[in-house]
Amino acid sequence: MTRDERAGGNVPTHGGAALVGFAPGLAEIAPYRIDDWGRYPACHMGPAKLWELRNRVQAAASGELGERPAGIVITHGTDTIEETAYLLSRTLDPEVPVAITGAMRTSSDEEWDGPGNLTDAVRVAADPGSRGRGTMVVFAGKVLAGWQATKIEATALEAFGAPHGEPVGEVAEGRVEFTVGAHSCARRPINPPGLTARVAQIPMVVGDLGEMLDLARKSHDGVVVEAFGSGNVPPGAVPAIRRWLAEGKPVVLATRCPRGEVTPVYAFPGGGATLVRDGVIPAGPRTPSQARMELLICLSAGLAYGG
C-alpha cells in the first residue's frame, strides 16, 4: 500500500517486483520467482477470488507453474489474512510450506514493516524445518499455524496472534526457530470443488429476537451464531435457531469472546447446553470467522462440520 493524496488514503500500489526490491537480500536466503497473481484490497477477496488464489497456490506447489518450489510466500492485505490462511490450511497438501505475510504500515510511512515481514516470510518458507507444516502466518517475528492465526489488533504492528493456540515458532536475528512439531501446524486437507456454499455469520445482541437469523435463512445453507460467553444466546433468538435446524441447515455456535471456546454447560432457555441438545454444533477451537470458513469448506465438500 501507498498513501494516495488524490484518493484520500492508502491504496494497493506495488507489484511483486517492487516489493522484492524493497527487501534486498532475499536471493541470499533462497532463489525465487515472482508470480503477480493479483493486486486487491483484502476486503475485496470474496469466495470466488479466495478459491482462485487457492488453486493458484496449489498449481505452484505441484510444479504446474514451473519448477516445484521448496516453499511459497504470499503477500496479503491484513484484513482477511485469517480467512485465506484458514482456507489454505484446510484444503492444501501441507508438504510444501506456505508463508503468508503483510504489513500494518505503508511504504509511505517511516515505520513500514513490509520489508521486514517479507524477509521473515521468505526465511520461513525456505527453512527445511517448514516442510510438512502447511500454511503459516509470519508477522512481526511470530510464526503462527494458518488454521489458528487471527488478527487481534486493528492497527498495531504486532497484529496477529493465535487466540486458540500459541505461536509455533519465531524468526529472530535471521534464524527460524520452531517450538512445536510439524504435526501441530498441518491439518488433514479437505478437497471441495469450490467454495459454492453460502454461510452466514450472525452476532447475537442483547435482547436478540432472531430477525437477522430469519432473514439469512432464506438465502444461506448454514450459519455461525456468534454467542455470548461460553455459548449462550437470548431466549428470543432460540425459535429462529430451531427454524434453521428444522430445515436441515447446520447451525454452528461460536463465542464472541477473544479467547476460549464454547462450553455447553448452561441449561436455561438460550443456554448452550439446551442449544446443543437441539442439534447446534459447538465451533471448537475456532474464532467465529474461522468457524465460518470451516463450515463453508465442509458444506462445499458435502461434509459435516469438522471437529
C-alpha positions in Angstrom: 0.0 0.0 0.0 1.0 3.6 -0.6 -0.8 6.8 0.5 -2.5 8.4 -2.5 -3.4 12.1 -1.7 -5.8 12.3 -4.6 -7.7 9.2 -3.4 -7.5 10.5 0.2 -6.0 7.4 1.7 -4.0 4.2 1.2 -4.4 2.1 -2.0 -2.7 -1.0 -3.4 0.3 0.1 -5.4 3.3 -2.3 -5.5 3.6 -5.4 -7.6 5.8 -8.4 -6.7 9.0 -7.0 -8.3 8.6 -3.7 -6.4 8.0 -5.5 -3.1 11.1 -7.7 -3.6 13.1 -4.6 -4.4 12.2 -3.1 -1.0 13.7 -6.2 0.7 17.2 -6.6 -0.6 19.0 -9.8 0.2 16.2 -12.2 -0.5 18.2 -14.0 -3.1 20.8 -14.7 -0.4 18.2 -16.6 1.5 16.8 -18.7 -1.4 16.3 -18.4 -5.1 12.9 -17.2 -6.0 10.5 -16.4 -8.8 7.7 -13.8 -8.7 4.1 -14.6 -9.6 1.9 -11.4 -9.8 -1.4 -13.1 -9.4 -3.4 -10.1 -8.3 -3.4 -6.8 -6.5 -6.5 -6.5 -4.4 -7.5 -4.9 -1.1 -8.0 -7.8 1.3 -11.6 -6.9 1.9 -12.3 -7.4 -1.8 -11.5 -11.2 -1.5 -14.8 -13.0 -1.8 -15.3 -16.7 -2.2 -14.6 -16.8 -5.9 -11.3 -14.9 -5.5 -10.3 -16.9 -2.5 -10.8 -20.1 -4.4 -8.9 -18.7 -7.4 -6.0 -17.9 -5.1 -6.1 -21.3 -3.5 -6.0 -23.0 -6.9 -3.1 -20.8 -7.9 -1.1 -21.8 -4.8 -1.9 -25.5 -5.4 -0.7 -25.2 -9.0 2.5 -23.5 -7.9 3.1 -26.1 -5.2 2.6 -29.0 -7.6 5.0 -27.6 -10.2 2.4 -26.7 -12.8 3.7 -23.1 -13.0 7.4 -24.1 -13.2 9.9 -25.9 -11.1 8.3 -27.3 -7.9 9.2 -24.8 -5.1 10.6 -25.6 -1.7 8.2 -23.1 -0.3 5.7 -20.3 -1.2 5.3 -16.8 0.1 2.0 -14.8 -0.2 1.9 -11.1 0.5 -1.7 -10.3 1.5 -3.7 -7.4 3.0 -4.0 -7.9 6.7 -7.8 -7.5 7.0 -8.6 -11.1 5.8 -5.4 -12.9 6.2 -7.1 -15.2 8.7 -9.7 -16.4 6.2 -7.1 -17.0 3.5 -4.8 -18.8 5.9 -7.5 -21.0 7.2 -8.7 -21.9 3.7 -5.2 -22.9 2.5 -4.5 -24.8 5.7 -7.7 -26.8 5.3 -7.6 -27.5 1.6 -3.9 -27.9 0.5 -1.4 -30.7 1.0 0.8 -29.4 3.8 4.1 -30.8 2.4 5.0 -27.6 0.6 5.0 -24.8 3.2 3.1 -21.6 2.5 4.1 -18.4 4.4 1.5 -15.6 4.4 2.5 -12.1 5.4 1.6 -8.4 5.1 2.2 -5.1 6.6 0.5 -2.8 9.1 2.2 0.4 7.7 2.5 1.5 4.1 5.6 2.3 2.1 4.8 6.0 2.7 5.3 5.5 6.5 8.7 5.7 8.2 7.8 2.6 10.3 6.9 0.4 7.3 7.0 -3.2 8.4 6.5 -4.7 5.0 10.2 -5.4 4.0 11.0 -7.0 7.4 7.9 -9.2 7.4 8.6 -10.3 3.8 12.1 -11.2 4.6 11.0 -13.2 7.6 8.3 -15.0 5.5 10.9 -15.9 2.9 13.2 -17.3 5.7 10.3 -19.4 7.0 9.2 -20.7 3.5 12.8 -21.7 2.7 13.6 -23.3 6.0 13.9 -27.1 5.8 12.1 -27.3 9.1 9.0 -25.8 7.5 8.4 -28.9 5.3 5.1 -30.6 6.1 3.8 -27.6 8.1 1.4 -26.4 5.5 0.2 -22.8 5.7 1.6 -20.4 8.3 1.2 -16.7 9.0 4.5 -14.9 9.6 4.2 -11.5 11.2 6.3 -9.3 13.5 8.7 -12.2 14.1 5.9 -14.7 15.0 5.2 -17.9 13.1 1.5 -18.9 13.5 -0.2 -22.0 12.2 -2.5 -20.9 9.5 -5.6 -22.5 10.9 -5.1 -20.7 14.2 -3.9 -17.3 13.1 -6.2 -14.3 13.5 -5.9 -10.5 13.5 -6.1 -9.4 17.1 -5.0 -5.8 16.8 -6.6 -3.3 14.3 -3.6 -1.0 13.9 -0.6 -2.3 16.0 2.5 -3.7 14.3 2.1 -7.0 16.2 -1.3 -7.5 14.7 -1.6 -11.3 14.7 -1.9 -13.9 17.3 -3.4 -17.4 18.0 -6.3 -17.0 20.5 -6.9 -20.8 20.5 -3.2 -21.7 20.5 0.3 -20.3 20.6 2.9 -19.3 18.1 4.6 -22.3 16.5 7.9 -20.6 16.1 9.7 -17.3 15.6 12.2 -15.5 13.4 14.9 -13.8 15.4 18.3 -12.5 14.2 17.8 -14.1 10.8 17.1 -17.6 12.2 13.9 -19.6 12.2 13.2 -21.5 15.4 10.2 -23.8 15.7 8.8 -24.5 19.1 6.4 -27.3 18.1 6.5 -30.2 15.7 5.1 -30.1 12.2 2.0 -32.1 13.2 0.8 -29.1 15.2 0.8 -26.9 12.1 -0.7 -29.1 9.5 -4.3 -30.3 9.1 -5.8 -33.1 7.1 -6.9 -31.4 3.9 -10.5 -31.3 2.6 -11.0 -31.1 -1.1 -14.2 -29.3 -2.1 -14.6 -28.5 -5.9 -15.0 -24.8 -4.9 -16.5 -22.5 -2.3 -20.0 -23.0 -3.5 -22.0 -23.0 -0.2 -23.3 -19.8 1.4 -22.7 -19.4 5.1 -23.9 -16.6 7.3 -22.2 -15.3 10.5 -24.7 -13.7 12.8 -23.6 -11.9 16.1 -26.1 -12.0 18.9 -27.0 -8.8 20.7 -28.7 -8.2 24.0 -32.4 -8.9 23.6 -32.0 -10.5 20.2 -35.3 -11.8 18.7 -33.7 -13.7 15.8 -34.8 -11.4 13.0 -31.3 -11.4 11.3 -31.3 -15.2 11.6 -34.6 -15.5 9.9 -33.5 -13.1 7.1 -30.3 -15.0 6.5 -32.0 -18.4 6.5 -33.8 -17.6 3.2 -30.5 -17.4 1.2 -27.9 -19.4 3.1 -27.0 -23.0 3.6 -25.7 -22.8 7.1 -24.9 -20.2 9.8 -22.4 -19.5 12.6 -24.1 -17.9 15.6 -21.7 -15.6 17.5 -22.9 -16.2 21.0 -22.2 -14.7 24.4 -19.7 -16.2 26.9 -19.4 -20.0 26.7 -22.2 -20.3 24.1 -25.4 -18.6 25.3 -28.0 -16.6 23.4 -31.0 -14.5 24.3 -34.1 -16.8 24.6 -35.9 -14.7 21.9 -33.4 -16.0 19.3 -34.0 -19.7 20.0 -37.1 -20.1 17.8 -35.2 -18.7 14.9 -32.2 -21.1 15.5 -34.7 -24.0 15.6 -36.1 -23.0 12.3 -32.7 -23.4 10.7 -32.4 -26.8 12.3 -35.9 -27.8 11.1 -34.8 -27.1 7.5 -31.8 -29.3 7.9 -29.4 -26.4 7.8 -26.4 -26.6 10.2 -26.0 -24.1 13.0 -22.5 -23.7 14.5 -22.2 -22.0 17.9 -19.1 -19.8 18.4 -18.3 -17.3 21.2 -17.7 -13.6 20.8 -15.0 -13.8 23.5 -11.5 -13.3 22.1 -10.2 -16.4 23.9 -11.7 -19.7 25.0 -14.4 -21.7 23.2 -18.0 -22.8 23.6 -18.6 -25.0 26.6 -22.3 -26.0 26.7 -23.0 -26.2 30.4 -25.9 -23.8 30.9 -29.4 -25.4 30.6 -31.6 -22.3 30.9 -33.6 -21.1 27.9 -31.0 -20.0 25.4 -28.2 -21.7 27.3 -25.5 -23.6 25.4 -26.5 -27.0 26.7 -30.1 -26.6 25.5 -28.9 -25.4 22.1 -26.6 -28.4 21.7 -29.4 -30.7 22.7 -31.4 -29.2 19.9 -28.7 -30.0 17.4 -26.5 -26.9 17.4 -22.8 -27.7 16.8 -20.1 -26.1 19.0 -17.4 -24.3 17.0 -14.5 -26.0 18.8 -11.1 -24.1 19.0 -12.1 -21.5 16.3 -12.9 -17.9 16.2 -16.3 -17.0 14.6 -14.6 -16.2 11.3 -12.6 -19.5 11.4 -15.8 -21.4 12.2 -17.5 -19.8 9.2 -14.6 -20.8 6.9 -14.7 -24.4 8.3 -18.5 -24.7 7.7 -18.1 -23.1 4.2 -15.4 -25.6 3.2 -17.3 -28.6 4.7 -20.6 -27.7 3.1 -19.0 -27.1 -0.2 -17.4 -30.5 0.0 -20.6 -32.2 1.1 -19.3 -32.9 4.6 -20.4 -32.3 8.1 -18.7 -29.6 10.2 -15.2 -30.5 11.2 -14.1 -31.5 14.8 
